[in-house]
Each structure stands twice: as structure tokens, then as C-alpha cells.
Amino acid sequence: MMLLLLPWRGKSSSAMLAAVALALLLHAASLPAVGAGLARRHRRDVATPSGSGLAGCDVFSGGWVLDDGPAAASYTGFNCPVIDAEFNCQMYGRPDSEYLRYKWKPAGCELPRFDGADFLMRMKGKTVMFVGDSLGRNQWESLICLLHAAAPQSPAQLVSGDPLYTYKFLEYELTVSFHRAPYLVDIDEVQGKRVLMLDDVSGNSESWRGADVLSFNSGHWWTHTGALQGWDYMGESGRYFQDMDRMVAFQHGLAAWASWVDANVDPAKTRVFFQSMSPTHYRYSALLCSAADLIPVLFYCTRDTPYNASMCSGTSKEWANPVSKNCYGETAPVTGLNSTAAGQASGQDQVIQAVLRGMKSPVRLLDISALSALRKDAHPSVYSGDFSPAQRANPGASVDCSHWCLPGLPDTWNQLFYTLLFYK
């Protein structure tokens, strides 16, 4: 285990260290916060923001509006201590900032703004833990950045020991952790082979005990094949399988997670959330893009590694008039849409919703799929520290249209998280 005091960057290299040293000399840039396009959800989650005067509001149904006000992003890629290189679009040369000026506006109310000082005080002495894959990490880093911006001089500490990363706001005794467990269920080694245990979370769940807030995500890694697949066999009830229908496997794995939550989480002490699937914006084949031409296709190429052009090919049907074969060069949300209609949920989201409906414990769905599907402009594309200069110069071959820039869209996820946590 490694103990790091601030500042910290997720990945190290001589170039990265030099960039960080330069970044620490810079003042936070003032970047206005922003929106366009509408989304209606297949489900409704009601919250009642303080002072709204409304009986209830579906915070996931609405649109992105351009914010012309004086408000600025509360942090930048140069002054937040935890942004991984792959999410740090500003540090790696993204030239535009309009994507930061879009604001999510629910159709029936105004969202409470994210108040970092309020969050720190309300959660004093508590633990918030994100569990899942790199999209969960995207949100974890966003939350730390938002809180750090509210108390930039407050002492903090990062304990980094894969798979558990823990950031502590020492003055507030608040711990914000990320547990990397992309399948949620355990992976055991059996005779030198990695076995994905569809009915067992006993190993991973030891890290989840005692948290006051747990936010889970999973689904992306379940469709990986070949070199991207994180296991050799699947195991369940003492039997081993070379493979099975991936959505069936995901349902079995998520059922094991749900059973653990129902048996071990006291709703009076711990709040539980589940993040819906985060969409990608790649150029898919006609087969994969067979949904209606004028809505974003919520198909998940689902990987935590940079996109390679050989993965997907064909004509894009995700949005009209694309700038390129993928998200590269996109600077505004999808416009002209009025819904991601019922029936458009991904296979993973259908599994998630079905499992949550069958649980005894109350689990809130952070339903970010439809609103995020409109944000073709918010990905790192080539502006990622995971790419070499040569790769960044060739957007047709290497882009990241899966993760999200920080600052950026995950800050809105955390505004919604904040709303559900404190203004339900």
C-alpha cells in the first residue's frame, strides 16, 4: 500500500510530472458552466428540491441548456489533485471550453446547485464509497474535485492501494473512496485460471462494510471478449463455464450483489445508489446502429481501454451530421431530440432495473444514461494522457469516446447525486 499526500495524479511518467509541476503554478481558469437537447426517461425518480415549490420532480427528464450566466466551473484540470491523465482533457490540449457551459435542466424544476461546503458539513465523519469500473472512478474523481474546490486549503490525504483508493478530508473526517470491482462479484484463481464467480461477492464486499453511502456501477466489463475479457471461466454453484449469454451472466452476478445488500446493509445507517449505464459515442456498424436514426444509440462498446478503429465500423447513426467517425471534434450536445423513449434502454440497464425492482432494500438509481447520451461533446476523444502525441494526431485510429472529461459531465452526475442524497 502506498500513502500519498497532495498533490497526486493517477498515473506517473516524466512528462506527466513535468505537466503537474507546471500546472501547480497556474491559477484556476474561469470556465463558465452550460446545454441543448431533451431527454425523457423510461422511469421516473422523484425528488423535491428545497425551495422549488413543487411537490416532486423527475430530475432525469429534461434538457441541456447553454448557461450564459456568470457561474464558472469550480475547478480545472490544473488545480484538482486527483484527475487521472485519461480524464484530464484540459491538461492534454483540448482547445475548446464550450462543453463546460452546458447545464442540465429538469423539465419540472431547478436542480439545487452542488454546494461543496454543504456536502462537507453534512457528511462530516462519514464515508462515501464508489464501487465499480472506470466510469465509477470518473464520478469519484469528480466528487473529490468539487469538494476540494470548496475547501482548497483544507488538509487532505490519499491512500492508494489498488483496488481500493481512499481520499480523506482530514478536517471534516470525511472519507471518499473508490473500490475497483468492475464485475462487483469476485474473481478467484482456480488452478491458475481466473474464474468469475457469478454467485459470490464475499471477497469484494469486505471493503463495502461500514460505509454510510455506497454508490455502485457495473455492466461495461460484462460484454468484453478476447484480450479485454477479465476472466478465463465463469463459476456458479460449484460448476464452471467457458462462457454463457453475457446478459444472463450479468443478471446472475447482479443478483448475488443484491442478495448481499439485502442481507448486510441497514437502510437506517447506509444509503445505496446504483449508477445506470454510461453511453459511448463511437461510429458503429449498420447492424449495431439499427435503432431509430434520430436518437443516440445506447449501445455499449464497453471497455476501459482506448478505442481502436478495428472494433467498430460502418455508418454512424448516433446523431445527424457527425464531425468525424467518432466523438472527435464534437463541441455541442445532440440537439433536436425529445426523448430516449421507452424500450431504448440497453440490455445492461434492463438487467439493472429488473434486479433493483426485486430487492428488499431501497436502492436509488442514478439514472444518467439518457441525459449522458446527448453529450457527444463531453468525451476526452484524443485529449487523453493515455495517448501518445502520435496517437493524438490520428483521431481516426485512437480516441476515447467512452470516458468523460474532468471537469465535465460527471460533475452533473454528482449534482444529481447530491440532489438525491439530500433533497429527496
C-alpha positions in Angstrom: 0.0 0.0 0.0 1.2 3.5 -0.8 0.5 6.7 1.1 0.5 9.9 -0.9 0.0 13.4 0.4 -1.3 16.1 -2.0 -0.8 16.8 -4.8 -1.4 13.5 -6.6 -2.0 12.3 -10.2 -3.3 8.9 -11.1 -0.6 7.9 -13.5 3.0 8.8 -13.5 5.6 9.5 -16.1 8.3 12.1 -16.5 6.1 14.0 -18.9 3.2 13.8 -16.5 5.3 15.0 -13.6 6.5 17.9 -15.6 3.0 18.8 -16.6 1.9 18.7 -13.0 4.7 20.9 -11.8 3.7 23.4 -14.4 0.1 23.0 -13.5 0.7 23.9 -9.9 2.0 27.3 -10.9 -1.2 28.1 -12.8 -4.3 29.7 -11.4 -7.7 28.1 -11.9 -9.1 29.1 -15.2 -12.6 30.6 -15.1 -14.8 28.4 -17.3 -18.5 29.1 -17.5 -20.8 26.2 -16.9 -23.5 25.3 -19.9 -26.8 22.9 -22.5 -29.3 21.7 -25.6 -31.4 18.7 -26.3 -34.1 16.9 -24.4 -34.5 13.6 -22.8 -37.5 11.7 -21.3 -36.9 8.6 -19.3 -38.4 5.2 -19.2 -38.7 5.5 -15.4 -39.2 8.4 -13.0 -37.3 9.2 -9.9 -38.9 12.0 -7.9 -37.0 14.5 -5.8 -38.2 17.7 -4.2 -35.5 20.3 -4.2 -35.7 22.7 -1.3 -37.5 26.0 -2.2 -38.7 24.7 -5.5 -42.3 24.9 -4.5 -43.0 21.7 -6.4 -44.5 18.5 -5.0 -42.0 16.4 -6.9 -39.7 16.5 -9.9 -38.2 13.9 -12.2 -34.7 15.1 -12.2 -33.6 12.8 -15.0 -36.1 14.2 -17.5 -35.2 17.5 -19.2 -32.6 19.0 -21.4 -29.2 20.6 -21.7 -29.3 24.4 -21.8 -26.5 26.9 -22.5 -25.7 28.8 -19.4 -24.9 32.4 -20.2 -24.6 33.4 -16.6 -21.5 34.4 -14.6 -21.1 31.0 -13.0 -17.8 29.2 -13.7 -16.6 25.6 -13.3 -15.5 25.3 -9.7 -12.2 23.5 -10.7 -9.9 22.9 -13.6 -7.7 20.1 -14.8 -4.8 22.0 -13.4 -5.9 22.6 -9.8 -7.7 19.4 -8.8 -5.3 16.9 -7.2 -6.8 13.6 -8.4 -7.7 13.8 -12.0 -6.3 10.8 -13.9 -4.4 11.6 -17.2 -7.1 9.8 -19.2 -9.8 12.2 -18.0 -7.7 15.4 -18.0 -8.7 17.0 -21.3 -7.6 20.5 -20.4 -4.0 19.3 -19.5 -3.8 17.4 -22.7 -4.7 20.2 -25.0 -8.4 20.3 -25.6 -8.8 23.7 -27.2 -12.5 24.4 -26.7 -14.4 25.0 -23.4 -18.0 25.3 -24.7 -18.7 21.8 -23.5 -18.3 23.1 -19.9 -21.1 25.7 -20.4 -24.0 23.3 -20.6 -26.3 22.9 -17.6 -28.7 20.1 -17.0 -32.3 21.4 -16.5 -35.0 19.0 -15.5 -38.3 19.7 -17.2 -40.2 20.4 -14.0 -37.8 22.1 -11.6 -34.5 23.7 -11.0 -31.8 21.4 -9.6 -30.1 22.6 -6.4 -26.6 23.7 -7.3 -23.9 21.4 -5.9 -22.7 23.0 -2.7 -19.4 21.5 -1.7 -19.2 23.2 1.7 -22.7 22.0 2.5 -21.7 18.4 1.4 -18.6 18.5 3.6 -20.6 19.6 6.7 -23.5 17.2 6.2 -21.2 14.3 5.6 -18.7 15.2 8.4 -17.3 12.0 10.0 -18.8 9.7 7.3 -17.6 7.5 4.5 -18.8 7.7 0.9 -17.7 4.8 -1.4 -17.9 4.3 -5.1 -17.6 0.7 -6.3 -17.3 -0.4 -9.9 -15.3 0.3 -13.1 -13.6 3.4 -14.5 -16.9 5.2 -15.0 -17.4 4.9 -11.3 -13.9 6.2 -10.9 -14.8 9.1 -13.3 -17.5 10.1 -10.8 -15.4 9.6 -7.7 -12.7 11.9 -9.0 -15.3 14.5 -10.0 -16.7 14.5 -6.4 -13.3 14.9 -4.9 -12.6 17.8 -7.3 -15.9 19.5 -6.4 -15.2 19.1 -2.7 -11.6 20.2 -2.9 -12.7 23.3 -4.7 -15.0 24.2 -1.8 -12.1 23.8 0.7 -8.9 24.1 -1.2 -6.7 24.8 1.8 -8.2 22.0 3.9 -5.7 19.2 4.6 -6.3 16.0 2.7 -4.7 12.6 2.2 -4.9 10.0 -0.4 -4.2 6.3 0.4 -3.7 4.5 -2.9 -3.6 0.7 -2.9 -5.3 -1.0 -5.8 -8.1 -2.0 -5.8 -9.0 0.5 -3.0 -8.3 4.2 -3.3 -9.3 6.4 -0.3 -9.3 10.2 -0.2 -9.7 11.8 3.2 -10.7 15.3 4.0 -9.0 15.3 7.4 -10.6 18.5 8.8 -14.1 17.1 8.2 -13.2 13.4 8.9 -14.9 12.6 5.6 -13.6 9.7 3.6 -14.4 9.4 -0.2 -13.3 6.0 -1.6 -13.3 4.1 -4.8 -13.1 0.3 -4.9 -12.2 -1.0 -8.3 -14.5 -4.0 -8.8 -15.8 -3.8 -12.4 -17.9 -7.0 -12.1 -18.9 -6.4 -8.4 -18.7 -10.2 -8.0 -15.3 -11.9 -7.1 -12.7 -13.3 -9.4 -11.0 -16.3 -7.9 -7.9 -18.1 -9.1 -8.6 -21.8 -9.7 -5.7 -24.0 -11.0 -4.0 -20.9 -12.4 -7.2 -19.7 -14.2 -9.3 -16.6 -13.4 -12.8 -17.6 -12.5 -15.6 -15.0 -12.5 -17.7 -16.2 -9.5 -21.3 -15.3 -10.5 -22.7 -16.1 -7.1 -20.1 -14.7 -4.8 -19.2 -11.2 -3.6 -17.7 -12.3 -0.2 -14.2 -11.1 -1.1 -15.1 -7.7 -2.6 -17.8 -6.9 -0.1 -15.4 -6.8 2.8 -14.4 -3.3 1.6 -18.0 -2.1 1.5 -18.9 -2.7 5.1 -19.3 0.3 7.3 -19.8 2.9 4.6 -22.5 5.5 5.1 -23.1 5.9 1.4 -22.4 3.3 -1.3 -22.7 4.0 -5.0 -22.2 1.0 -7.3 -21.9 0.6 -11.1 -21.3 -2.4 -13.3 -22.2 -3.7 -16.8 -19.5 -2.4 -19.1 -17.0 -5.2 -18.5 -19.5 -8.0 -18.8 -19.5 -7.7 -22.6 -15.8 -7.8 -23.1 -14.3 -10.6 -25.2 -10.8 -11.6 -26.3 -7.9 -9.6 -24.8 -10.3 -7.3 -23.0 -12.0 -10.0 -21.1 -11.1 -10.1 -17.4 -11.6 -13.8 -16.7 -11.0 -17.2 -18.2 -14.0 -19.1 -16.9 -17.3 -18.4 -15.1 -18.2 -20.2 -12.0 -21.5 -20.7 -10.2 -22.9 -23.2 -7.7 -19.7 -25.3 -8.0 -19.8 -25.5 -11.8 -17.6 -23.9 -14.3 -18.4 -22.5 -17.7 -16.3 -21.3 -20.6 -18.9 -18.8 -21.5 -22.7 -18.1 -21.4 -25.1 -15.4 -22.6 -23.5 -12.2 -21.2 -26.7 -10.6 -20.0 -27.7 -13.8 -18.3 -24.3 -13.8 -16.5 -24.7 -10.2 -15.6 -28.1 -10.9 -14.2 -26.8 -13.7 -12.0 -23.9 -11.6 -10.8 -26.0 -8.6 -10.0 -28.5 -10.9 -8.2 -25.6 -12.0 -6.0 -24.7 -8.4 -5.3 -28.4 -7.6 -4.5 -28.6 -10.5 -2.1 -25.6 -9.2 -0.2 -27.1 -5.7 0.0 -30.4 -7.1 1.3 -28.7 -9.2 3.9 -26.0 -6.9 5.1 -27.0 -3.2 4.6 -29.1 -1.5 7.2 -31.1 1.2 5.4 -31.2 3.3 8.6 -27.4 3.6 8.5 -26.4 3.3 4.9 -27.7 4.8 1.7 -27.3 2.8 -1.5 -27.2 4.0 -5.1 -26.6 2.4 -8.5 -25.4 4.3 -11.5 -27.1 3.3 -14.8 -25.1 2.6 -17.9 -22.9 5.4 -19.2 -23.2 5.6 -23.0 -20.4 5.8 -25.6 -20.3 7.7 -28.9 -18.4 5.7 -31.4 -19.1 5.0 -35.1 -20.8 1.6 -35.2 -21.7 -0.7 -38.0 -25.2 -0.6 -39.5 -26.1 -3.7 -37.6 -25.3 -2.2 -34.2 -26.9 1.1 -35.2 -30.3 -0.3 -36.2 -32.3 1.9 -33.8 -34.1 5.0 -34.9 -31.8 7.3 -36.9 -32.5 10.4 -34.9 -31.8 9.2 -31.4 -28.5 8.3 -29.8 -28.0 4.6 -29.8 -27.3 3.4 -26.3 -25.1 0.5 -27.4 -22.2 0.0 -25.2 -18.9 -1.0 -26.8 -18.0 -1.2 -23.1 -14.3 -1.2 -22.5 -12.0 0.5 -20.1 -9.2 0.7 -22.7 -8.8 3.2 -25.5 -10.9 2.7 -28.6 -9.3 1.0 -31.6 -10.8 1.7 -35.0 -11.0 -2.0 -35.8 -13.6 -2.6 -33.1 -16.4 -0.8 -34.9 -17.0 0.2 -38.4 -19.8 1.4 -40.8 -22.1 4.3 -41.0 -22.8 6.4 -37.9 -26.5 6.6 -36.9 -25.9 8.1 -33.5 -26.6 11.7 -34.5 -27.1 13.8 -37.6 -24.1 15.4 -39.4 -21.2 14.0 -37.3 -18.0 15.9 -37.4 -15.9 12.7 -37.7 -16.2 9.0 -37.4 -16.5 9.2 -33.6 -16.7 11.9 -30.9 -13.6 13.8 -32.1 -14.3 17.4 -32.9 -17.8 17.4 -31.4 -18.4 20.6 -29.4 -22.1 20.6 -28.5 -24.7 18.2 -27.3 -27.1 16.3 -29.6 -30.0 18.6 -30.5 -33.5 18.2 -31.8 -34.4 15.2 -29.6 -37.4 14.9 -27.4 -36.8 11.5 -25.8 -34.8 8.4 -25.4 -38.1 6.6 -25.5 -39.3 3.6 -23.6 -37.7 0.4 -24.9 -34.4 2.1 -25.7 -32.6 1.1 -22.5 -29.5 -1.1 -23.1 -29.5 -4.7 -22.2 -27.4 -3.9 -19.1 -29.8 -1.2 -17.9 -32.8 -3.6 -18.3 -31.0 -6.1 -16.1 -30.1 -3.4 -13.5 -33.7 -2.1 -13.3 -35.2 -5.6 -13.0 -32.8 -6.5 -10.2 -33.4 -3.3 -8.3 -37.1 -3.8 -8.5 -36.8 -7.2 -6.9 -34.7 -6.0 -3.9 -36.0 -5.6 -0.4 -33.5 -2.8 0.4 -34.2 0.7 -1.0 -31.6 1.4 -3.8 -31.8 4.7 -5.7 -31.0 4.5 -9.4 -28.7 7.3 -10.6 -30.3 7.3 -14.0 -27.7 9.1 -16.1 -28.0 7.1 -19.3 -30.4 9.3 -21.4 -29.0 12.7 -20.3 -25.4 11.5 -20.9 -26.3 10.0 -24.3 -26.9 13.6 -25.5 -23.4 14.6 -24.6 -21.4 13.5 -27.6 -19.2 16.6 -27.0 -18.0 15.7 -23.5 -15.6 12.8 -24.0 -11.8 13.1 -24.0 -11.6 11.9 -27.6 -7.9 12.4 -28.4 -7.2 14.8 -25.4 -6.2 12.0 -23.0 -3.0 11.3 -21.3 -3.4 7.6 -22.2 -2.5 8.5 -25.8 0.9 9.3 -27.3 1.4 12.5 -29.3 1.3 10.4 -32.5 -2.0 8.8 -31.4 -3.5 12.2 -30.6 -2.6 13.3 -34.1 -4.6 10.4 -35.6 -8.2 10.7 -34.3 -9.4 8.2 -36.8 -7.4 5.4 -35.1 -7.3 6.3 -31.4 -10.0 8.1 -29.5 -11.7 7.7 -26.1 -15.5 8.2 -26.6 -16.3 6.2 -23.5 -15.0 8.1 -20.5 -15.7 11.8 -19.8 -13.6 14.9 -19.4 -13.0 16.3 -16.0 -14.2 18.9 -15.3 -17.3 18.0 -17.3 -20.3 15.7 -17.4 -19.6 13.7 -14.2 -19.9 16.9 -12.3 -23.6 16.9 -13.3 -23.9 13.3 -12.2 -22.7 14.5 -8.8 -25.1 17.3 -8.8 -27.9 14.7 -9.3 -26.2 12.5 -6.6 -26.2 15.5 -4.2 -29.9 16.2 -5.0 -31.0 12.6 -4.4 -28.8 12.4 -1.3 -30.1 15.5 0.5 -33.2 16.7 -1.3 -35.3 13.6 -2.0 
